[in-house]
């Protein structure tokens, strides 16, 4: 008999509502820029299992404009992502263009 292997994954989910105008650009422009910036963080931390960034599609019901869904092997991997210079560098831009933010981390 083989030992049972249980994989614990730390999930990190964030979502943002964007201002209609901010930083000299409209919402659509800022959303595209934020997505590119976040997509650029997908491979910065060892232990990243999954990393998805999406802009809400028009025509579908939604309450937020941008979502990040990611999975990490452990807290150390999530910390490496959150404190990586590339991730830290985008925080001021997103803070300036967002109207609202929600974030949740949880284990499964």
Secondary structure, DSSP 8 states (H G I E B T S, - for coil): ---------EEEEEEEEE-SEETTEEHHHHHHHHHHHHHTTTTSSTTEEEEEEEE--TTS--S-SEEEEEEESSHHHHHHHHHSHHHHHHHHHHHHHEEEEEEEEEE-
